[in-house]
């Protein structure tokens, strides 16, 4: 971690130990924000074995942190991956399709928190039609 990411100030009057702060992730170039952006933070709990949402997109970027469990996460153009408790994920939103956000555990819940920057007044999740998925099939990374 570079000095620019240190998030601690010395407090000479402190009577307790300083906070423990750890950089979980950063995005080097902020993705474009939609006009009239609204920030919202949501908590998602996926039941054991849940397939999550069908393919969708968001009007702006989303940043998430896994509290517990494991999620299969797949964005257009990237191979699917498993995000585990204590790890983070992000997506740029806009035109990119979010294919998967499934619970990777058949016998336990998965929970994460995500902050999204979307267009105010528009849905948080915009479904992608079967026709569009077929038309963009070549943009999906090979599946395991």
C-alpha positions in Angstrom: 0.0 0.0 0.0 1.4 3.4 -0.9 1.4 6.4 1.4 -1.4 8.0 -0.6 -3.7 5.3 0.7 -2.9 5.7 4.4 -6.1 6.6 6.2 -4.9 7.3 9.7 -4.1 10.5 11.5 -1.9 10.5 14.6 -4.0 11.6 17.6 -1.6 12.8 20.4 -4.6 13.0 22.8 -5.8 9.4 22.2 -6.1 7.1 25.2 -6.9 4.0 23.2 -5.1 2.2 20.3 -5.6 3.8 16.9 -8.2 2.3 14.4 -7.1 -0.6 12.3 -7.6 0.4 8.7 -6.9 -1.8 5.7 -7.2 -0.9 2.0 -9.5 -3.6 0.5 -9.4 -2.3 -3.0 -9.1 0.8 -5.2 -10.0 1.7 -8.7 -7.2 3.6 -10.4 -9.3 5.5 -12.8 -12.8 6.4 -11.7 -15.4 5.1 -14.1 -17.7 7.7 -15.7 -20.5 8.7 -13.4 -24.0 9.1 -14.9 -25.5 12.5 -15.0 -27.9 13.1 -12.1 -26.2 10.3 -10.1 -27.7 8.9 -6.9 -25.6 6.9 -4.5 -27.2 4.0 -2.8 -25.8 1.3 -0.5 -27.7 -2.0 -0.2 -27.1 -5.2 1.6 -27.8 -8.4 -0.3 -28.3 -11.9 1.3 -28.3 -14.8 -1.1 -29.9 -18.0 0.1 -27.9 -21.2 -0.1 -27.3 -22.2 -3.7 -29.2 -19.1 -5.0 -28.6 -18.3 -8.7 -28.9 -14.6 -7.9 -30.2 -12.2 -10.5 -30.6 -13.0 -14.2 -28.2 -11.1 -16.5 -28.6 -7.3 -16.0 -26.8 -4.0 -16.1 -26.6 -1.0 -13.9 -26.8 2.7 -15.0 -23.5 3.5 -13.2 -20.6 1.9 -11.3 -21.0 -0.4 -8.3 -18.5 -1.2 -5.5 -19.1 -4.2 -3.3 -17.6 -6.0 -0.2 -18.3 -9.6 0.7 -19.3 -9.9 4.4 -19.7 -13.7 4.4 -19.9 -16.6 2.0 -18.9 -16.8 -1.6 -20.3 -15.3 -4.8 -19.8 -16.3 -8.4 -19.2 -13.0 -10.1 -19.1 -12.5 -13.9 -19.0 -9.4 -16.0 -19.1 -9.2 -19.7 -15.6 -9.7 -21.2 -14.2 -11.2 -17.9 -14.1 -14.8 -16.8 -16.3 -15.7 -13.9 -14.6 -15.7 -10.5 -15.4 -16.5 -7.0 -15.4 -13.5 -4.6 -15.0 -14.7 -0.9 -15.7 -13.1 2.4 -13.3 -10.2 3.0 -12.8 -9.5 -0.7 -14.3 -6.7 -2.8 -15.6 -6.4 -6.3 -16.6 -3.6 -8.6 -18.1 -3.0 -12.0 -18.2 0.0 -14.2 -21.9 -0.2 -15.0 -23.3 1.4 -18.1 -23.4 -0.9 -21.2 -21.5 -3.8 -19.5 -23.6 -6.9 -18.8 -23.5 -8.4 -15.3 -24.0 -12.1 -16.0 -23.8 -13.6 -12.6 -24.0 -12.9 -8.9 -24.8 -16.4 -7.6 -24.2 -17.9 -4.2 -21.3 -20.4 -4.6 -22.3 -22.2 -1.4 -25.0 -24.9 -1.6 -25.4 -25.0 2.2 -24.9 -21.4 3.6 -26.0 -17.9 2.9 -23.8 -15.4 1.2 -24.0 -11.7 2.2 -22.5 -8.6 0.6 -22.8 -4.8 0.7 -22.7 -2.8 -2.5 -22.7 0.9 -3.1 -24.0 1.9 -6.5 -23.9 5.2 -8.3 -26.9 5.1 -10.7 -29.2 7.5 -12.5 -31.7 8.9 -10.0 -35.2 7.6 -10.5 -34.1 4.7 -12.7 -34.1 1.0 -11.5 -31.0 -0.3 -9.8 -31.1 -3.5 -12.0 -32.0 -3.3 -15.7 -32.7 -6.8 -17.2 -31.0 -7.9 -20.4 -33.2 -9.7 -23.0 -32.5 -13.1 -24.4 -32.1 -11.5 -27.8 -29.5 -9.1 -26.6 -27.6 -11.8 -24.8 -27.5 -13.8 -28.1 -26.4 -10.8 -30.1 -23.5 -10.1 -27.6 -22.5 -13.8 -27.1 -19.0 -13.1 -28.5 -18.3 -10.6 -25.7 -18.7 -13.2 -23.0 -15.6 -14.9 -21.7 -15.3 -18.6 -22.1 -17.1 -20.5 -19.3 -15.4 -23.2 -17.1 
